[in-house]
Amino acid sequence: MNTKKYYLFCPGPVNISQNVKEAVRHEIGHREIEFSLLLASINKKILKLYQIENTRLYHPIMITGSGTAANESVLSSIVGDSNILILSNGEFGERLFEISKLHNENSHILKFDWTQKFDMKKIEKYVKDNKIKIIAMVHHETSTGMLNPIEKVGSIAKKYELTYIVDSVSSIGAEKIDIEKCNISFIVGTSGKAIGSLPGVGFIIGKKKEFKKLKDVKPKTMYLNLYKLFEYSINHLQTPNTPAVQLFFALEQALDNILQEGIEYRLKHIALMTKTLRKGMQELGLSFVIDEKDMSCVLTTVKLPKYISFQTLKHNLRERNIIIYNGKGPLLNKAFQVGNIGAIDKNNVDFFLNELKEILLQAKNENKNIRNMQKIRFIKNLSTAQSQTIGGL
């Protein structure tokens, strides 16, 4: 079994603090009062993390599953016979559409290029022309690092009285989100990214009135039936199926860590790590796939230099216990991704930048030597060919 300590410079899973690791030692029965109290505590703290003021209007529900499970719960439960529009400028927007069309024949998608920002005029026109009733989007599009404008889309949702779904799986805990100001009906998150816990708990926060509308909607799944999850949570402080209890303890501890240090402090820390990483990588001559002003604080998608392959870069970093991700889709093997969430501090960032500098310098020198050798061989071959030509005259 590999017991090496890896520095996870990726958007999740992430390095977690020691007290989160220790929290999984707790063992209780999930139908006991202790679990109900744990769930109530998590519910209260997750609403604080999103900084919701009118908490009586909202309710969170927890699912043992990834963020994708939480997204599927929403998309399979609320659409009914309405037209739903998915906005996409990357892999995870496309994933929302793939989930939706499994459950809903009336699923629409408005695609933008992977490095392109949303066009509000196109979105509003599509909503009007296609009688859209529900709109869904990803806040942080992890495939590029693009931070999409949830408030602007929320204004369109409010104007046309749309149900508005936001995937905040990789942004919550790193980016400020105002559910109330953005007119969000349902928002989805997960435990194993910027919140800094173990993966395996997805959650959905929704307006209570939106949850209640689902009572008479025919369910399309058993495990992910959103109304059933809501009913068990709000009426019994329970989950309808067996939860991963230990992961719930870990999530509560991770939420405690954020709330004790202060939400604003956590956001500033992540922003500082982002700034330090980006400045350091730029000083190494690297550039980014999208403009910094459009990026989230979660990760940076970096153009891969021509003198090194991704596999070589990944292998050499892994030998130094550092994990990064490849680019996705059209960016595969053309870019690499560096995340900075979880238990990452300034020392870890400096270590990463120093190791990256060494690897890139070595690759650059090797590439230069190869070019020099090729040049020498070319000159030798040219000289030999000229000698043979002169000799044959």
N, C-alpha and C positions, 0 to 999 in steps of 0.2 A: 504494500500500500504506500502511495506517495504521500509523504508528510511535509514536503517542502512548503515554505511560505511564499505564496505568489502575491504580487502587487497587481490588483485587478484594475487596470486602466481601461475599463470598458463600461458600457452603460448598464450593466447588470448581468449576472449577479455581481455584488460588490463586496469589498472587505467590510466586515462588521466589527463593532466594538466588543470588548471582552464581556461586558455585562449582558449584551444581547446573546452571545454564545452561551452564557451561564443560565439565561432565562429558560432555555429549553429543557432544563432538568426537572421542571415542575410537572407533576402528574396528578390529574384529577379526572373524574368521570365527567363526560360532557353533558350529562343530564342532571348534574348536581348544581346546587345553588352557587357554588364557587365559580362554575363556568359562566353562569348567567351574570354574576357580578363582574367577571373579567370582560365579558362582551359589552356590558354597560359602560365600563371604564374605557374600553377601546372606542366605542361609539362617541363618547363625550370628547375624547382626545383627538379623534380624526376630524371632528367638526371644528375644533380649535385650530388644527393644522391648516385647514382651509380658511380660517379666520372668518367664519360665518357669524354674522351678528344676530340675525333672527333665527336662531337655532330651532325654535318651535315649529318653523315651517319646513324643515328638512329632516331627513332620516338617513343614516348609513346602514347598509347591509354588508355582511362579510361572507365570502365564498372561499372554501378551500379549493384553490386553483390559481392559475396565473392571471395576469391582466387580460389575456385573450379570453379566458373563461368568463370574466366579468363583462367584457365587451359583448360576448355572444349571448349572455343572459339578457342584456338590454336589447340587443338587435333582434333577438328571437321572440321577445315578449311584448314589445310596445307598438310594433308597426301596424299589425292587423291588415286592413285593406287600404291603408293610406299609401301615398307615394313618399318614398324616402330618398333623399339626395345625400350621397357621400362625397365629400370634398377630398381630393387626393393630390398630393405632390411628392409622393414617395411610397416606399414599401408598405408602411403601416396604414396609410390611407387606403391603399389597394387591398390590404388585408381586411379592413372594415367592410369594404364592398364585397369581398369574397364570402365573408361571414353572412352579410345581409342577404345576398342573393340565394344562399342555401335555404333560407327561411322565408324570404319575401320575394314574390315574383315581380313586385312593383318597385324594385331597387334601381336607382339611377346613380351614375357616377359622373362627376365633372372633374376631368383630369387636367393637371398642369404638369409641366416638366419637373423633374426631380429637384432641380435647383431654382425653380421659379416660384415667386410669391403668388399668393391668391389674388385674383382680379375681382374686386368687389362688384364691379358693374356686370361682369359675366355671371357671377353667382346670383345676383339679384334678378337678372333677366331670366336665368334658368328657373329660378323659383317661381316666377310669375308665369312663364310660358308652359310649365309642366305641372302646375297645380300641386306643388310640393307642400306636404304637411309636416314633415320631419326632416331635420338636417343634422348631419353628423360629421365630425372632423377630428383629426389628431392635433393636439396642442403642440407638442414637440415631436417633429418628424425625425425619428432617430436615424433613419437611413442617410440623412445629409447633415443633421444638426439644425435644421430650420425650425425657428420658433414661429408658429402660425398665429395670426391675430384673432384670438377668441372673442375679444370685445367687439371688433368690427363685424364679425359674423353674427355675434349676439344681437347687434343692432338690427340686422336684417331679420333675424329670428323674431325679434320683438315686433318689428313693423308688420310682418305678415302672420303673426301669431303662430309660429312654428314651435313644435317640440324640438328642443335643442340638446344634442348629445355631444359631449366632449370626452375624448380619450386623453387623460392626463397621466397615463401610466408612467412615462419617463420624465415628467416635468414636476410633479408634486414633490415638494421637499427641496426643490432647487430653484423654482420660479414662483413668483407671486401670482396667485390666482384668486380673482374676486368672482365667485359664483353668482352672487346677487347682482352685481353691476353688469355682468356679462349675460344675464338672463338665461342661465344654464338650467335645463330641466333635469338632466342626469349627467353626472360626471364619474368617470371610472379611474381607479388607481390600483396600485399594487404595492406589496410590502418590500420587494427585493431590489429596489433601485435607490432613488435619492432619499427615501425614508431611512434607509440604512439597516434594514432587517433581512432575515432569510427569505428567499422566494417561496411562494406557495399560498399566499393569502391575497385574493383579489377583493376589491370593495367597490361599491357603487353608492354614491350619495345622490339622492333625488328629492325633489319637492314632494311632500306628503300627498298633496292633491294629485300629483302625477302618478304616484304609486297606486292610489285608490282607484284611479280610472281603469286599472288593469284587472279589477275584480271579475268583470264579465267577459274578458278577452280569453278566447280559447288558447290554452298553452300549447306550445309546439315542442317543448322539451320537458323532461321530468326534473332532472338535477338542476337545471338552470332556469326554472320557472320563477321569474322575478317577483310576481305577486306572492307566491308561496313563501319565498325567501323573506319578503317584506312582512308578511303576516306572522311568521314565526318569530321574527326579530322584534317587531313592535308590540306584539301581544304576549309573547312568552319569554323574550330575551333568550332565544334559542336559535339554532339552525335546524332545518328539516332533516339534514343528513349528518352523518358523523364528521365533525370538523377535525382538522389536524391541530389538536389542542396545544401542543408544544409550540407550534408556529404562532399561535395567537399570543402566547406569553412573550415570545420574542418580539412580536409587533408592538405589544404594549410597552415593552422596555425601550424599543427604538423611538416610539412616540414620546416617552418620558424624557429621553435624552435630548430630543429637539426642543421640547417645551421648557425643560429646565435651563438649557443654555439660551433659549430665546429664538423664536422663529426668524426674526430679522438678523440675529447674529449668525444663524446657520446659513441664511441666504447670502450674507456678505462673505462668509468664509468660502462658500462654493464659488462665488463670483471672483474672489481673490485668487483661488487656485486656478480658475479658468484663465484669468489675466496673466498669471505667472507662466502657465504652460504655453499660452499662445505667443507671448513675448519671447520666451526661450526658444520656441520652435522657429519663429521668424528670424531670430538671430542666427539660427543654423541654416538659413537660406531656404526654409520651407514656406509654402504658401497654402492657402485654404481653398476649398471647393466653392464656398459661398462667402459673401461679405460678412465681416464680423458683426455689423449692426443687425443682421438678420439671424444670427446664431443664438442658440440657447446657451445657458451656463453649464449644461450637462456634459457635452462632449464637443470635440473639434474634428471635423473631417478634413484630412490633410492630403494634398496632392502628393502622390508617390514620386520621388525623384527618378529620373530615367536610369541612373547608374545602379539601382538596386531593385530587386524584385520583392514583392510582398512576402513571399515565403521565406526568403533570406532574412528580411527584416524581422519577421515574426519569430523565426528560429533563434536568431541571435538575441533578441530581447527575452525570449522564453528561457534561454540558457542563463540569463541574468535574473530570472524569476519575475519577469514583467510580461503581462498579458495585454495585448491590444487586439482589435478586430479589423478584419478586411473591410474594404468598401463593399457596398451592396449593389445589386442590379447593374446599371450602366457604369457604376464606379468600381466594380469588382476588379481587383488587381491594378487599379489605377489610383486608388486612394487608400488611406488607412485611418482608423478612428481611434481617438484618444479620449477616454472618459475621465472625469475627475470627481465622481461622487462616491459616497460611502466613507469609510474611515481612511481618507487620504489627507495627509498634511503637507506642510511646506518641505519637510525633509524628504518625503516620498517623491514629491514633484522634482526637487533638485536631483535626487538619485536617478529618476527617469531621464531627465534632460542630459545629465552627464553620460549615462549609458548610451542614450540615443546619439549623442555627439560622437562618441567613440566608434559606434557601429557605422554611422554615415561616413565618417572620415576614412575608416578602413575600406569601406566599399568604394568610395571615391578614388582612393589611391590605387586600389586593385583595378578599377575600371580604367584609370589613366595608364597603368602599366600594360594592360591588355592592348589599349589603343596604340601605345608606343611600340609594342612588339609587332602589332599588325602593320604599322607604318614601316618598321625596319624590314619585315618580310616583303612588303610591297616594293620597297626600294631595291632589295636584293633581287627579287624576281624581275623587276624592270631592267636592272643592270645586266642580268644574265640574258634576258631576251634581246637587249641591244647588242651584247657581245656576240651572240649567235647570229644576229642579223648582219653585223659588220664582217664576221668571219666567213659568212657565206657569199659575200660579194666578190 
